């Protein structure tokens, strides 16, 4: 067959896909009506994972699971917006890695609000101005995000899902090649994390060739306004500003990943085959020898695997006291975790159970 014949076949397949999507959305709309009547939660990451896993276990031809997931996450995003349009807020600016994480989970068509601080994201969800919030909790190179931990302990909100994305940078520019680039804009951390690439391709440049700005999104915005400018930025920032990507994945460390939390006022508990639970623990007898050891023994005797423990200062006292952010394997609905919560209920704040993606 020639190219026009092959394209004609593709057109027929596209027509069939559209017809099936229209049918799917009709069922989605019916489910949305039932959920609104019962005041049910719209976002169910466990159901989405179940669908993707089921599809990936079928014959998929040239499509890898990652491709199937990318396609269907967009379909899920459109579906949720049809069931009940909901506002998702995230730590901005627009085009940030947190924005990328939000789109990765909620799709490109969701109603997003970019907010200037982690605290403003928590307050927006707490007051109901947004249904969900997306905030960073941990980078595998830099460690935990202290502000997110503290606000989880202080606010009456729940973690309902986690998102893990690689921290990948690209060099984007309207210029066709690197020879004509006169300056590169980016945030200081992006310059640091792409040193190897910059030394290989732009060694010997004057110091003012590299222009620091407050975000990689701002870098993309400035670069698109100049024919000879470029930006070290995220893929989503390049997409937002229609800035062509010259080089992709130029970061020095390919293992760099950031973990994000989706927070909500609704607990949204449901067991899966691989769950994680986050807790905030303030020991009552922390001034007595063995208080922390006693807590750890409570995990051990119940066969609860401890994944992470971080100490944070208690801000409601003038003494040098600490509370602990803890991740464990399992779900709040598990009997062994229920036993722990019952025994130490006055010391533990439950932060959320969700699918473990790590």
PECOR-V956158 format. One record per pair of residues at least 4 apart in sequence whose C-alpha atoms are under 7 Angstrom apart, sorted by the first residue. I is the first residue (numbers start at 1). GAP is how many residues later the second one is. D is the distance in whole Angstrom. If there is no record, write none. Layout:
# PECOR-V956158
i-><I:I>
gap-><GAP:GAP>
d-><D:D>
This chain:
# PECOR-V956158
i-><1:1:2:3:4:5:6:7:8:9:10:11:12:13:14:15:16:17:18:19:20:21:22:23:24:25:25:26:27:28:28:28:29:29:29:30:31:32:32:32:33:34:35:35:36:42:44:45:46:46:47:48:49:50:51:52:52:53:54:56:56:63:63:64:65:66:67:68:69:70:71:72:73:73:73:74:74:74:75:76:77:77:77:77:77:78:78:79:80:80:81:81:81:86:86:87:87:87:87:87:88:88:88:88:88:88:88:89:89:89:89:89:89:89:89:89:90:90:90:90:90:90:90:90:90:91:91:91:91:91:91:91:91:91:92:92:92:92:92:92:93:93:93:93:94:94:94:95:95:95:95:95:95:96:96:96:96:97:97:98:98:98:98:99:100:100:101:101:101:102:102:103:103:106:115:115:116:117:118:118:118:119:120:121:121:122:122:123:124:124:124:125:125:125:125:125:125:125:126:126:131:132:132:132:133:133:133:134:134:134:134:135:135:135:136:136:136:136:137:137:137:137:137:137:138:138:138:138:138:138:139:139:139:139:139:140:140:140:141:145:146:147:148:149:150:151:152:152:153:157:157:157:158:158:158:158:158:158:158:159:159:159:159:159:159:159:160:160:160:160:160:160:160:160:161:161:161:161:162:162:162:162:163:163:163:164:164:164:164:165:165:165:166:166:166:167:167:167:168:168:168:169:169:169:169:169:169:169:170:170:170:170:170:170:170:170:170:171:171:171:171:171:171:171:171:172:172:172:172:172:172:172:172:173:173:173:173:173:173:173:173:173:174:174:174:174:175:175:175:175:180:181:181:181:182:182:182:183:183:183:183:183:184:184:184:184:184:184:185:185:185:185:185:185:185:185:185:186:186:186:186:186:186:186:186:186:186:186:187:187:187:187:187:187:188:188:189:190:190:191:193:193:194:194:194:194:195:195:196:196:197:197:198:198:199:205:213:213:214:215:216:216:216:216:217:217:217:218:219:219:219:220:220:220:220:220:220:221:221:222:223:223:223:224:224:233:233:234:235:236:237:238:238:238:239:267:269:271:272:274:274:275:275:275:275:275:275:275:276:276:276:276:276:276:276:276:276:277:277:277:277:277:277:277:277:277:278:278:278:278:278:278:278:279:279:279:279:279:279:279:280:280:280:280:280:280:280:281:281:281:281:281:281:282:282:282:282:283:284:285:286:290:291:292:293:294:295:296:297:298:299:299:300:302:304:304:305:305:306:306:306:307:307:307:308:308:309:309:309:309:310:310:310:311:311:311:311:312:312:312:313:313:313:314:314:314:330:331:332:332:332:333:334:335:336:337:338:339:340:341:341:344>
gap-><4:5:4:4:4:4:4:4:4:4:4:4:4:4:4:4:4:4:4:4:4:4:4:4:4:4:54:4:4:4:51:55:4:53:54:4:4:4:51:52:4:4:4:5:4:38:4:4:4:226:4:4:4:4:4:4:17:4:4:4:9:4:5:4:4:4:4:4:4:4:4:4:4:32:34:4:33:34:4:4:4:29:30:32:33:4:31:4:4:5:4:5:29:25:45:24:25:43:44:45:23:24:25:42:43:44:45:23:24:25:26:32:41:43:44:45:8:9:23:24:25:31:43:44:45:7:23:24:25:26:27:30:43:44:4:6:7:22:23:24:21:22:23:124:5:20:123:4:5:122:141:142:145:4:120:121:141:4:137:4:36:37:38:4:4:136:4:62:64:4:32:4:5:4:5:6:4:4:4:17:30:4:4:4:12:4:11:4:4:5:6:4:5:6:7:8:139:140:31:139:133:130:131:132:129:130:131:126:127:128:129:125:126:127:9:123:124:125:7:8:11:122:123:124:5:6:7:120:121:122:4:5:118:119:120:116:117:118:115:4:4:4:4:4:4:4:5:199:127:106:107:108:105:106:107:108:109:193:194:102:103:104:105:192:193:194:102:103:104:107:108:192:193:194:100:101:193:194:97:98:99:100:96:97:98:93:94:95:96:92:93:94:90:91:92:89:90:91:66:81:83:63:64:65:79:80:81:82:62:63:64:65:75:77:78:79:80:59:60:61:62:74:75:76:77:58:59:60:66:71:72:73:74:50:51:56:57:58:70:71:72:73:50:53:69:70:5:6:52:53:48:47:48:49:27:46:47:26:27:28:46:47:25:26:27:45:46:47:25:26:27:28:34:38:45:46:47:4:5:25:26:27:29:30:33:45:46:47:4:25:26:27:28:29:4:24:4:4:42:4:58:59:4:56:57:58:4:57:4:56:4:53:4:5:4:4:5:6:4:4:4:16:17:18:4:16:20:4:4:12:14:4:11:13:17:18:21:4:20:4:6:7:8:17:19:4:5:4:4:4:4:4:5:6:4:85:84:60:83:81:82:54:55:56:78:79:80:81:51:52:53:54:55:77:78:79:80:50:51:52:53:54:55:75:76:77:48:49:50:72:73:74:75:46:47:48:69:70:71:72:44:45:46:68:69:70:71:42:43:44:66:67:68:41:42:65:66:64:63:6:5:4:4:4:4:4:4:4:4:4:4:5:4:34:24:25:23:24:21:22:23:20:21:22:18:19:15:16:17:18:14:15:16:11:12:13:14:10:11:12:8:9:10:7:8:9:4:22:5:6:21:5:4:4:4:4:4:4:4:4:7:4>
d-><6:7:6:6:6:6:6:6:6:6:6:6:6:6:6:6:6:6:6:6:6:6:6:7:6:6:6:7:6:6:6:6:6:6:5:7:6:6:4:6:6:6:6:5:6:7:7:6:6:7:6:6:6:6:6:6:6:6:7:7:6:6:7:6:6:6:6:6:6:7:7:6:6:7:6:6:5:7:6:6:6:5:5:7:7:6:6:6:6:7:4:7:6:6:6:5:6:5:6:7:6:5:6:6:6:5:6:6:5:6:7:6:6:6:5:6:6:6:6:5:6:6:5:5:6:6:6:5:6:6:6:7:7:6:6:7:7:5:5:6:6:7:7:7:6:6:7:6:7:5:5:4:7:6:7:6:7:6:7:6:7:7:7:6:6:6:7:7:7:6:6:5:5:6:6:6:7:7:6:6:7:6:6:6:6:6:7:6:6:5:6:6:5:6:6:6:6:7:7:7:6:6:6:5:6:5:7:7:6:5:6:5:6:7:7:6:4:6:6:5:6:6:5:6:5:4:6:6:5:7:5:6:6:4:6:6:6:6:6:7:6:6:6:6:6:6:7:7:6:6:6:5:5:5:6:7:6:5:5:6:6:5:7:6:5:7:6:6:7:7:6:6:6:5:6:5:5:6:7:5:5:6:6:5:6:7:6:4:6:6:6:7:6:4:6:6:5:7:7:5:6:6:5:5:7:5:6:6:6:6:6:7:7:6:4:6:6:7:6:5:7:6:6:5:7:6:5:7:7:6:5:4:5:6:7:6:4:7:6:6:6:7:6:6:6:6:7:7:6:6:6:5:6:7:7:5:6:5:6:7:5:6:6:5:6:6:5:5:6:5:6:7:5:7:6:5:6:6:7:6:5:6:7:5:5:6:5:7:7:5:5:6:5:6:6:6:6:6:7:6:6:6:6:6:5:5:6:7:6:6:6:6:5:7:5:6:7:6:7:6:6:7:5:7:6:7:5:6:6:5:7:6:5:7:6:6:7:7:6:7:5:5:6:7:6:6:7:7:6:6:6:6:5:7:6:7:7:6:7:6:6:6:5:6:7:6:4:5:7:6:5:5:6:6:6:6:5:6:5:6:6:6:7:6:4:6:6:5:7:7:5:6:7:6:5:6:7:6:5:5:6:5:6:6:5:7:7:6:5:7:6:5:6:5:7:5:7:6:7:6:5:6:7:6:6:6:7:6:6:6:6:5:6:6:7:7:6:5:6:5:7:5:5:7:5:5:6:6:5:7:6:5:7:6:6:4:6:5:5:6:6:4:6:6:5:6:7:5:6:6:6:7:6:6:6:6:6:6:6:5:7:6>
